[in-house]
Amino acid sequence: MCRDSRTTAQIEGAITAGARLARTIETDPMSTPQQRQLADLLHQQVNTELDELDHRRSH
C-alpha cells in the first residue's frame, strides 16, 4: 500500500514550510493561544512528514 503519493521533494518542502511557520508563530510575542495551538499542530505534522521520509528511505 502506498502511504503517500507526493514526491520526496514535495514532502521536504512541506516540512520546511511547516517548520518555518511554526517557528514564526512561536517567536512572535503577539501570537494568540490559537496561533500557538496551530504551531503545535504544525510540529505534529512535521513529525508525521519526517516519519514518511524515514519510511521511504528504509524501503
C-alpha positions in Angstrom: 0.0 0.0 0.0 1.3 3.4 -0.9 1.4 5.7 2.1 1.7 9.0 0.3 1.5 9.9 -3.4 3.6 13.1 -3.1 7.2 13.2 -4.2 10.0 13.3 -1.7 10.7 16.9 -2.8 7.1 17.9 -2.0 7.3 16.3 1.4 10.6 18.0 2.1 9.0 21.3 1.0 6.1 20.7 3.4 8.5 20.1 6.2 10.4 23.3 5.6 7.3 25.4 5.2 5.6 23.9 8.3 8.7 24.3 10.5 9.2 27.9 9.3 5.6 28.9 10.1 5.7 27.2 13.5 8.9 29.0 14.3 7.5 32.3 13.2 4.4 31.8 15.4 6.5 30.7 18.4 8.8 33.7 18.2 6.0 36.3 17.8 5.4 37.9 21.2 1.9 38.9 20.0 0.8 35.4 19.0 -2.5 34.3 20.4 -3.2 31.0 22.1 -4.9 29.8 19.0 -1.8 30.6 16.9 0.3 28.7 19.5 -2.0 25.7 19.2 -1.5 25.9 15.4 2.2 25.9 15.9 1.9 22.7 18.0 -0.2 21.1 15.2 2.4 22.2 12.6 5.1 20.5 14.7 3.0 17.3 14.8 2.6 17.5 11.0 6.3 18.0 10.5 6.9 14.9 12.6 4.5 12.9 10.5 6.2 14.1 7.3 9.6 13.1 8.8 8.2 9.7 9.6 7.1 9.4 6.0 10.6 10.3 4.7 12.1 7.7 7.1 9.7 5.1 5.8 10.7 5.8 2.2 14.4 5.7 3.0 14.1 2.4 4.8 12.3 0.7 1.9 
